[in-house]
Amino acid sequence: MRRLTLSVSREGRDTLWLLGMLTLAMLPHMGRLPIWCAVSAVTALLWRAQVAWGDGRLPPRWVLLIGLAASVGLTLSSHHALFGREAGVTLVVVLSGLKTLELRARRDAFVVTSLAFFLILTQFLYSQSIGLAVLMALAVWGLLTALVLAQRPLGRPPLVDAARESGRTLLLGAPLMVILFLLFPRIGPLWALPSDAQARSGLSDSLRLGHVAELAMDDSIAMHVRFDGPVPPPASLYFRGPVLDIFDGQTWVSRADRGGGDSEDLVDVNGPVVRYQITLEATHSKVLPLLEATLKAQPPSQQNALQLNRQGLDWTTPNKLHERVQLDAQAWTQFRHGSTQVSAALSEWLQLPAGYNPRTLAWAAALKRQPALADASADDLAQAVMRYIRQENFHYTLAPGGDELAQGQPAQPHQIDYFWMDRRTGFCEHFATAFVVVMRAMGVPSRVVTGYQGAELNPVDGLYIVRNSHAHAWAEYWQRGKGWVRADPTAAIAPERIDRGRPITRSGNSLPGPLSQFDSSWWPQGKAFWEATNHRWNVWVLQYSRGRQTNLLRNLGWDVADWGDIARALAMAFSAISLAGVSWLWLTRERTPQSPWRGLMWRVHRALQGAGLPPPRNCPAPAAALNWISALQSAGTSADVRQRQLADQLVSALQELDTLHYGPPAADAPDARHARTAMRALIKRAQPLVRSIEEGARRWRNLRAQTRHQAH
C-alpha cells in the first residue's frame, strides 16, 4: 500500500483524499436523490479520481458549462423548483461533483471542502441519529485533514501526521462545541427538523383493511415507557390511539368533532395508580397514544411547554406532533368511561353503510333472533360473538394472503363478508372491524379503537419499548350501566398476541443469508444495548430543549428569567474559555532553553552593574566576560591606585572565567549525558571565580563611596 501511495504524486494523493471525504459526506444522501443526480455525482467523482491517479488533464470548460445547464434543468424537472430542501440538496450534490472537475489550485480545494462541510449540515435535515452523527464526525475529521494538507504545500507530509494534527484541533475545539450546545439560546424552530423529515408512527385517524397489518411488520420504535412502581400486566398495556367511528363500507374514520359532551367525557377510576414516563416519537397526528385510562399527563419541567387536551380517555394536541416529546403521566388499570344511560348520541355508533356486507348483517340478525339472546344485554351479545370466533376455526395471521383483501383493495365491496363468512383469516383489524359491524347490526353501539398493545422490556436501561409492530386494533361497545366496554376479539383467537410483555429476545434467525447460521446469543444483547444508547442520545442530545437548558443553569446557581440571561451565561463561558486558551498558549509558548553558564554570567552582570560600572555598549545582557574586561580597563585608567589594583584583579578573574568557558573540557563529550556531566563540573569550577568577582564588585562600590565622601 505504501508503494502504491508513493506511485501517485503529492497533488494526486491529496486530491484523492479530498474526493474520498466528499464521497463520505454525500453517501447518506444517495438513497434519496434522483437517479440522474446520484449517477452524475458518482461519474464526476470517478472521472476526477482517474485524473488525479494518472496526473491527467481536466475536462475543458465547455463540458462543465453543459453539465451545469443540464443539472439545473434536470433539478427543475425533478422537483419543479430550484429552491427548497429537496431541490437544494440535489443541486448542491451534483454541483459539488462538477466542481471537482475544475479542481486545480488550493483555492478550488477550499471551495470543494466548504461544499463538503455544507453537505454534512444538510444530512441533519433528514436524520439526527447517533450513527449518522458518528459518520459525519469522521467526515469532518477527514475534511480537516485535507485542510491541513492544503496548508503544507512543501514536501510530502504523511497523511497520518495531518490526521493527527486535525484530530488535535478537534479535541481543542471540543470544549467550545460543548459550551455552544449547552448554552446557545434555543430560539424558535431553529433546533427542530422539518415536519417531513421526522419518522412517523403510522397510526392514522382512518383505517383500511391491511393498514395495521403492514404497520405491524415495521420493527421501528414508536415509544419508550418507564414505569415508576409496579408494571401493569401485559394484557393491560393498551396504548389508546385514534378512535374510529364512521364506516363507509371501505374506510373507517374518526368523527370530525371528538367532543361527545359531558356524558362522553365521564371517567370513573379505582384501584392503584400507574405512574409512568413516556417518550413518543413523532406521530404526525394530533392524537397521543397514551396508556388507556390516563387522566393526568404533562411534560417534564425541563421540556418545552406542550398544550394537551383530554376528552374522556383520548388525548390530543392542537397541532400535529412533528417532534419527539416526553410526558409524565398517571393511569388506572380499573376504570369506566362514558355515559351509563341511553342517550340520542349513541345512535351515531349504530350507523352502517347501506348495501354493504349483506351476509354478515343477515348472520348478525339470525344470531340476535336466537331464543337465548332474544333479550340479551350487550355483554351477552359480545360474549356470543367471541364464542363464535373461538369455535368456528378463525385464524390470526400477519399476512392474510396474496389476494385483494390483504392489500386493502378487494375486487368486491363486501370486505367484512369476505372475512367473516369466507376466509376467516386475518389480522387484528379484521377481527375488530368485523366485531363492530356485527355488534352494530344487533343494535349495540360500537366503535373501533387503534393504538398499540404490549411492550418489550429492554434489560439494559429498564425501559419498555413499544414498537410499530405492536400496532393493534380492538373494539368498544356500549353497555347500559357500564358505559363503554373494551372488547378485543383478537384475544379470543390469538391470546399470545395480547400477552406480550417479555424482554427483547428477537433472535438472529431473522438475519439474512449465511448470518442466520451463526450463534445469535449476542444479537438480543447487542440490539438492547444499541436501542438503550440511541434512546439516551434522543433524550439528552436531540431533546435538549430550552427547558432543559434553563434547568441546567438553575442547578448551577444561575437564576434564568429569559433568553437574555442564557446569552449572558454564554458570553461569560466564552470569556472563561478565551482566558483559559490565552493562558494555555502562554504556558506552552516556545522557550529558548537557558544554559547554566548564562545564569553565572547574569550574576556577574548584576554584580558589576550594581558596583556602578557602566555596562558594555552594544552588548545584550548579560554581557560576556571579554566585554566587561574592556569596560573595567576603561574605568581603571581614571581611578586611583586602589581602584586600579582592584580593576586588575577583576580583569584577571574575568579572563580566567572566559578561558574556562571556551576551553576544551566540555566540547569533546561523546553523548548528551557526558555533556551534562562536563557542564556541571565546569559550573563547579566557575563558582569560586564568580564569587570573587561579586566580592570585588562590592569592594569597588565601597571604594567609590569613600572617594566621593572625601571629595565632599
RAURHU-V982067 format. One record per backbone hydrogen bond with DSSP energy under -0.5 kcal/mol. NH is the residue of the N-H (numbers start at 1). CO is the residue of the C=O. E is the energy in kcal/mol with one decimal. If there is no record, write none. Layout:
BEGIN
nh=NH co=CO e=E
nh=NH co=CO e=E
END
This chain:
BEGIN
nh=5 co=1 e=-2.5
nh=6 co=2 e=-2.6
nh=7 co=3 e=-1.1
nh=8 co=5 e=-1.5
nh=13 co=9 e=-2.7
nh=14 co=10 e=-2.3
nh=15 co=11 e=-2.1
nh=16 co=12 e=-2.5
nh=17 co=13 e=-2.1
nh=18 co=14 e=-2.2
nh=19 co=15 e=-2.6
nh=20 co=16 e=-2.2
nh=21 co=17 e=-2.1
nh=22 co=18 e=-2.2
nh=23 co=19 e=-2.4
nh=24 co=20 e=-2.0
nh=25 co=21 e=-2.0
nh=26 co=22 e=-1.6
nh=27 co=23 e=-2.0
nh=28 co=24 e=-0.5
nh=29 co=26 e=-1.9
nh=30 co=26 e=-0.7
nh=30 co=27 e=-1.5
nh=32 co=29 e=-1.7
nh=33 co=29 e=-0.8
nh=33 co=30 e=-0.6
nh=38 co=34 e=-2.2
nh=39 co=35 e=-2.6
nh=40 co=36 e=-2.4
nh=41 co=37 e=-2.6
nh=42 co=38 e=-2.4
nh=43 co=39 e=-2.5
nh=44 co=40 e=-2.5
nh=45 co=41 e=-2.3
nh=46 co=42 e=-2.5
nh=47 co=43 e=-2.4
nh=48 co=44 e=-2.5
nh=49 co=45 e=-2.3
nh=50 co=46 e=-2.2
nh=51 co=47 e=-1.9
nh=52 co=48 e=-2.3
nh=53 co=49 e=-2.3
nh=54 co=50 e=-1.9
nh=55 co=51 e=-0.6
nh=56 co=51 e=-2.2
nh=63 co=60 e=-0.8
nh=64 co=60 e=-1.1
nh=65 co=61 e=-2.1
nh=66 co=62 e=-2.1
nh=67 co=63 e=-2.3
nh=68 co=64 e=-2.5
nh=69 co=65 e=-2.4
nh=70 co=66 e=-2.6
nh=71 co=67 e=-2.3
nh=72 co=68 e=-2.3
nh=73 co=69 e=-2.3
nh=74 co=70 e=-2.7
nh=75 co=71 e=-2.3
nh=76 co=72 e=-2.2
nh=77 co=73 e=-2.1
nh=78 co=74 e=-2.4
nh=79 co=75 e=-2.7
nh=80 co=76 e=-1.5
nh=81 co=75 e=-0.5
nh=88 co=84 e=-2.3
nh=89 co=85 e=-2.6
nh=90 co=86 e=-2.2
nh=91 co=87 e=-2.4
nh=92 co=88 e=-2.5
nh=93 co=89 e=-2.4
nh=94 co=90 e=-2.2
nh=95 co=91 e=-2.7
nh=96 co=92 e=-1.9
nh=97 co=93 e=-1.8
nh=98 co=94 e=-2.0
nh=99 co=95 e=-2.4
nh=100 co=96 e=-1.3
nh=101 co=97 e=-0.6
nh=101 co=98 e=-1.2
nh=102 co=99 e=-1.7
nh=103 co=100 e=-1.4
nh=104 co=102 e=-1.0
nh=109 co=105 e=-1.8
nh=110 co=106 e=-2.3
nh=111 co=107 e=-1.8
nh=112 co=108 e=-2.5
nh=113 co=109 e=-2.4
nh=114 co=110 e=-2.3
nh=115 co=111 e=-2.3
nh=116 co=112 e=-2.1
nh=117 co=113 e=-2.3
nh=118 co=114 e=-2.1
nh=119 co=115 e=-2.3
nh=120 co=116 e=-1.8
nh=121 co=117 e=-1.6
nh=122 co=118 e=-1.9
nh=123 co=119 e=-1.1
nh=123 co=120 e=-0.5
nh=124 co=120 e=-0.6
nh=124 co=121 e=-1.1
nh=125 co=122 e=-1.5
nh=126 co=123 e=-1.6
nh=127 co=123 e=-1.6
nh=133 co=129 e=-2.0
nh=134 co=130 e=-2.3
nh=135 co=131 e=-2.3
nh=136 co=132 e=-2.7
nh=137 co=133 e=-1.9
nh=138 co=134 e=-2.0
nh=139 co=135 e=-1.8
nh=140 co=136 e=-2.4
nh=141 co=137 e=-2.3
nh=142 co=138 e=-2.5
nh=143 co=139 e=-2.4
nh=144 co=140 e=-2.5
nh=145 co=141 e=-1.9
nh=146 co=142 e=-1.9
nh=147 co=143 e=-1.9
nh=148 co=144 e=-2.3
nh=149 co=145 e=-2.3
nh=150 co=146 e=-2.0
nh=151 co=147 e=-1.4
nh=152 co=149 e=-1.3
nh=162 co=158 e=-1.8
nh=163 co=159 e=-2.9
nh=164 co=160 e=-2.4
nh=165 co=161 e=-2.2
nh=166 co=162 e=-2.4
nh=167 co=163 e=-2.4
nh=168 co=164 e=-2.1
nh=169 co=165 e=-1.9
nh=170 co=166 e=-2.3
nh=171 co=167 e=-2.2
nh=172 co=168 e=-2.2
nh=173 co=169 e=-1.8
nh=174 co=170 e=-0.8
nh=174 co=171 e=-0.6
nh=175 co=171 e=-0.6
nh=177 co=173 e=-2.2
nh=178 co=174 e=-2.5
nh=179 co=175 e=-2.4
nh=180 co=176 e=-2.5
nh=181 co=177 e=-2.3
nh=182 co=178 e=-2.5
nh=183 co=179 e=-2.7
nh=184 co=180 e=-2.0
nh=187 co=185 e=-1.1
nh=188 co=186 e=-0.5
nh=190 co=187 e=-1.6
nh=191 co=188 e=-0.6
nh=192 co=189 e=-1.3
nh=197 co=194 e=-2.1
nh=198 co=195 e=-0.9
nh=207 co=252 e=-2.5
nh=211 co=208 e=-2.4
nh=214 co=210 e=-1.9
nh=215 co=211 e=-2.2
nh=216 co=212 e=-2.3
nh=217 co=214 e=-1.1
nh=218 co=215 e=-1.9
nh=219 co=217 e=-0.6
nh=222 co=466 e=-2.7
nh=223 co=466 e=-2.0
nh=224 co=279 e=-1.8
nh=225 co=464 e=-2.7
nh=226 co=277 e=-2.9
nh=228 co=275 e=-3.0
nh=229 co=227 e=-1.0
nh=236 co=233 e=-2.3
nh=237 co=234 e=-1.6
nh=238 co=236 e=-2.0
nh=239 co=237 e=-0.6
nh=239 co=452 e=-3.3
nh=240 co=238 e=-0.8
nh=240 co=290 e=-2.2
nh=241 co=450 e=-2.3
nh=244 co=448 e=-3.4
nh=245 co=243 e=-0.6
nh=245 co=253 e=-1.7
nh=246 co=253 e=-2.5
nh=248 co=251 e=-1.8
nh=252 co=207 e=-2.7
nh=253 co=246 e=-2.4
nh=254 co=205 e=-1.7
nh=258 co=256 e=-0.7
nh=260 co=258 e=-0.6
nh=265 co=261 e=-1.3
nh=266 co=263 e=-0.7
nh=268 co=336 e=-3.6
nh=270 co=334 e=-2.1
nh=274 co=331 e=-3.7
nh=275 co=228 e=-0.5
nh=275 co=273 e=-0.6
nh=276 co=329 e=-2.4
nh=277 co=226 e=-2.8
nh=278 co=327 e=-2.5
nh=279 co=224 e=-2.9
nh=280 co=278 e=-0.6
nh=280 co=325 e=-2.3
nh=281 co=222 e=-2.2
nh=283 co=321 e=-0.7
nh=284 co=321 e=-3.0
nh=288 co=315 e=-2.7
nh=289 co=287 e=-0.6
nh=290 co=240 e=-0.7
nh=290 co=288 e=-1.9
nh=292 co=238 e=-3.2
nh=294 co=291 e=-0.8
nh=295 co=293 e=-0.7
nh=295 co=330 e=-1.7
nh=296 co=330 e=-1.4
nh=298 co=328 e=-2.0
nh=303 co=300 e=-1.8
nh=309 co=316 e=-2.8
nh=311 co=314 e=-2.6
nh=313 co=311 e=-0.5
nh=314 co=311 e=-2.0
nh=315 co=288 e=-0.5
nh=316 co=309 e=-2.7
nh=317 co=286 e=-1.8
nh=321 co=285 e=-1.9
nh=322 co=320 e=-0.9
nh=325 co=280 e=-1.9
nh=327 co=278 e=-2.7
nh=328 co=298 e=-3.3
nh=329 co=276 e=-3.0
nh=329 co=327 e=-0.5
nh=330 co=296 e=-2.3
nh=331 co=274 e=-2.5
nh=332 co=293 e=-1.4
nh=333 co=272 e=-0.7
nh=334 co=270 e=-0.7
nh=335 co=333 e=-0.6
nh=336 co=268 e=-2.5
nh=337 co=484 e=-0.6
nh=338 co=266 e=-2.8
nh=346 co=343 e=-1.3
nh=347 co=344 e=-1.4
nh=348 co=345 e=-1.4
nh=349 co=346 e=-1.6
nh=350 co=347 e=-1.7
nh=351 co=348 e=-0.5
nh=356 co=353 e=-1.1
nh=361 co=357 e=-1.9
nh=362 co=358 e=-2.3
nh=363 co=359 e=-2.3
nh=364 co=360 e=-2.4
nh=365 co=361 e=-2.2
nh=366 co=362 e=-2.2
nh=367 co=363 e=-2.3
nh=368 co=364 e=-2.3
nh=369 co=365 e=-1.4
nh=370 co=366 e=-0.6
nh=370 co=367 e=-1.1
nh=373 co=370 e=-1.5
nh=374 co=371 e=-1.1
nh=376 co=373 e=-1.2
nh=381 co=377 e=-2.4
nh=382 co=378 e=-2.5
nh=383 co=379 e=-2.2
nh=384 co=380 e=-2.0
nh=385 co=381 e=-2.1
nh=386 co=382 e=-2.2
nh=387 co=383 e=-2.3
nh=388 co=384 e=-1.9
nh=389 co=385 e=-2.1
nh=390 co=386 e=-2.1
nh=391 co=387 e=-2.2
nh=392 co=388 e=-1.8
nh=394 co=389 e=-0.9
nh=395 co=424 e=-2.4
nh=397 co=426 e=-2.1
nh=407 co=403 e=-0.8
nh=407 co=404 e=-0.6
nh=408 co=405 e=-1.6
nh=409 co=404 e=-2.0
nh=415 co=413 e=-1.8
nh=418 co=414 e=-2.0
nh=419 co=415 e=-2.0
nh=420 co=416 e=-3.4
nh=421 co=417 e=-2.4
nh=422 co=417 e=-0.8
nh=422 co=418 e=-0.7
nh=423 co=418 e=-2.9
nh=424 co=419 e=-2.1
nh=426 co=395 e=-2.0
nh=430 co=427 e=-0.9
nh=431 co=427 e=-1.6
nh=432 co=428 e=-2.7
nh=433 co=429 e=-2.3
nh=434 co=430 e=-2.1
nh=435 co=431 e=-2.3
nh=436 co=432 e=-2.1
nh=437 co=433 e=-2.2
nh=438 co=434 e=-2.6
nh=439 co=435 e=-2.7
nh=440 co=436 e=-2.6
nh=441 co=437 e=-2.2
nh=442 co=438 e=-1.2
nh=443 co=440 e=-1.9
nh=444 co=439 e=-2.7
nh=445 co=443 e=-0.5
nh=446 co=349 e=-2.0
nh=447 co=476 e=-2.1
nh=448 co=244 e=-2.1
nh=449 co=474 e=-2.9
nh=450 co=242 e=-2.5
nh=451 co=472 e=-2.2
nh=452 co=239 e=-2.0
nh=453 co=470 e=-2.3
nh=454 co=237 e=-2.5
nh=455 co=500 e=-1.7
nh=456 co=465 e=-2.4
nh=457 co=502 e=-0.9
nh=458 co=463 e=-3.2
nh=459 co=457 e=-0.8
nh=462 co=458 e=-2.0
nh=464 co=225 e=-3.4
nh=465 co=456 e=-3.7
nh=466 co=223 e=-2.6
nh=466 co=464 e=-0.5
nh=467 co=465 e=-0.6
nh=468 co=220 e=-2.8
nh=470 co=467 e=-1.6
nh=471 co=468 e=-1.8
nh=472 co=451 e=-2.7
nh=474 co=449 e=-2.8
nh=475 co=487 e=-2.6
nh=476 co=447 e=-2.3
nh=477 co=485 e=-2.1
nh=478 co=445 e=-2.3
nh=479 co=483 e=-2.7
nh=481 co=340 e=-2.7
nh=482 co=479 e=-2.2
nh=483 co=479 e=-2.8
nh=484 co=337 e=-2.5
nh=485 co=477 e=-3.0
nh=487 co=475 e=-3.0
nh=489 co=487 e=-0.6
nh=491 co=488 e=-1.4
nh=492 co=488 e=-0.5
nh=492 co=489 e=-0.8
nh=493 co=489 e=-0.7
nh=493 co=490 e=-0.9
nh=494 co=490 e=-3.2
nh=497 co=494 e=-1.7
nh=498 co=494 e=-0.6
nh=498 co=495 e=-1.0
nh=499 co=495 e=-2.1
nh=500 co=498 e=-1.7
nh=501 co=499 e=-0.7
nh=504 co=457 e=-1.9
nh=505 co=503 e=-0.5
nh=510 co=507 e=-1.0
nh=511 co=508 e=-2.2
nh=515 co=512 e=-1.4
nh=516 co=513 e=-1.6
nh=517 co=514 e=-1.8
nh=518 co=515 e=-1.4
nh=523 co=520 e=-1.2
nh=524 co=520 e=-0.7
nh=525 co=521 e=-0.6
nh=526 co=522 e=-2.7
nh=527 co=523 e=-2.7
nh=528 co=524 e=-2.7
nh=529 co=525 e=-2.5
nh=530 co=526 e=-2.4
nh=531 co=527 e=-2.6
nh=532 co=528 e=-2.2
nh=533 co=529 e=-2.5
nh=534 co=530 e=-2.8
nh=535 co=531 e=-1.9
nh=536 co=532 e=-2.1
nh=537 co=533 e=-2.2
nh=538 co=534 e=-2.3
nh=539 co=535 e=-2.6
nh=540 co=536 e=-3.0
nh=541 co=537 e=-1.8
nh=542 co=537 e=-1.9
nh=543 co=538 e=-1.5
nh=544 co=541 e=-1.3
nh=545 co=543 e=-1.5
nh=548 co=302 e=-0.9
nh=549 co=545 e=-2.3
nh=550 co=546 e=-2.8
nh=551 co=547 e=-2.5
nh=552 co=548 e=-2.4
nh=553 co=549 e=-2.0
nh=554 co=550 e=-2.2
nh=555 co=551 e=-2.0
nh=556 co=552 e=-1.2
nh=557 co=554 e=-1.4
nh=558 co=553 e=-3.0
nh=559 co=557 e=-0.7
nh=560 co=558 e=-0.9
nh=561 co=559 e=-0.5
nh=565 co=562 e=-0.8
nh=566 co=562 e=-1.1
nh=567 co=563 e=-2.3
nh=568 co=564 e=-2.1
nh=569 co=565 e=-2.2
nh=570 co=566 e=-2.3
nh=571 co=567 e=-2.3
nh=572 co=568 e=-2.4
nh=573 co=569 e=-2.2
nh=574 co=570 e=-2.6
nh=575 co=571 e=-2.4
nh=576 co=572 e=-2.3
nh=577 co=573 e=-2.5
nh=578 co=574 e=-2.9
nh=579 co=575 e=-2.6
nh=580 co=576 e=-2.5
nh=581 co=577 e=-2.6
nh=582 co=578 e=-2.6
nh=583 co=579 e=-2.5
nh=584 co=580 e=-2.3
nh=585 co=581 e=-2.5
nh=586 co=582 e=-2.3
nh=587 co=583 e=-2.5
nh=588 co=584 e=-2.2
nh=589 co=586 e=-0.9
nh=593 co=591 e=-0.6
nh=598 co=595 e=-0.8
nh=599 co=595 e=-1.1
nh=600 co=596 e=-1.3
nh=601 co=597 e=-2.2
nh=602 co=598 e=-1.8
nh=603 co=599 e=-1.6
nh=604 co=600 e=-2.1
nh=605 co=601 e=-2.8
nh=606 co=602 e=-2.7
nh=607 co=603 e=-2.2
nh=608 co=604 e=-2.5
nh=609 co=605 e=-2.3
nh=610 co=606 e=-2.3
nh=611 co=607 e=-1.0
nh=612 co=609 e=-1.3
nh=613 co=608 e=-1.7
nh=619 co=616 e=-0.7
nh=628 co=624 e=-1.7
nh=629 co=625 e=-2.0
nh=630 co=626 e=-1.8
nh=631 co=627 e=-1.6
nh=632 co=628 e=-2.6
nh=633 co=629 e=-2.4
nh=634 co=630 e=-1.8
nh=635 co=631 e=-2.0
nh=636 co=632 e=-2.3
nh=637 co=633 e=-1.0
nh=638 co=635 e=-0.7
nh=639 co=636 e=-1.1
nh=644 co=640 e=-2.3
nh=645 co=641 e=-2.5
nh=646 co=642 e=-2.3
nh=647 co=643 e=-2.7
nh=648 co=644 e=-2.2
nh=649 co=645 e=-1.9
nh=650 co=646 e=-2.4
nh=651 co=647 e=-2.6
nh=652 co=648 e=-2.4
nh=653 co=649 e=-2.2
nh=654 co=650 e=-2.5
nh=655 co=651 e=-2.4
nh=656 co=652 e=-2.1
nh=657 co=653 e=-2.2
nh=658 co=654 e=-2.5
nh=659 co=655 e=-2.7
nh=660 co=656 e=-2.5
nh=661 co=657 e=-2.0
nh=662 co=658 e=-2.2
nh=663 co=659 e=-0.5
nh=667 co=664 e=-1.1
nh=668 co=664 e=-0.8
nh=669 co=666 e=-0.7
nh=675 co=671 e=-2.1
nh=676 co=672 e=-2.4
nh=677 co=673 e=-1.9
nh=678 co=674 e=-2.6
nh=679 co=675 e=-2.3
nh=680 co=676 e=-2.2
nh=681 co=677 e=-1.9
nh=682 co=678 e=-2.2
nh=683 co=679 e=-2.6
nh=684 co=680 e=-2.0
nh=685 co=681 e=-1.9
nh=686 co=682 e=-1.8
nh=687 co=683 e=-1.5
nh=688 co=684 e=-0.5
nh=689 co=685 e=-0.5
nh=690 co=686 e=-2.3
nh=691 co=687 e=-2.4
nh=692 co=688 e=-2.2
nh=693 co=689 e=-2.1
nh=694 co=690 e=-2.4
nh=695 co=691 e=-2.4
nh=696 co=692 e=-2.6
nh=697 co=693 e=-2.4
nh=698 co=694 e=-1.7
nh=699 co=695 e=-2.2
nh=700 co=696 e=-2.5
nh=701 co=697 e=-2.0
nh=702 co=698 e=-2.1
nh=703 co=699 e=-2.7
nh=704 co=700 e=-2.2
nh=705 co=701 e=-1.8
nh=706 co=702 e=-2.4
nh=707 co=703 e=-2.7
nh=708 co=704 e=-2.2
nh=709 co=705 e=-1.9
nh=710 co=706 e=-2.6
nh=711 co=707 e=-1.8
nh=712 co=708 e=-1.3
END
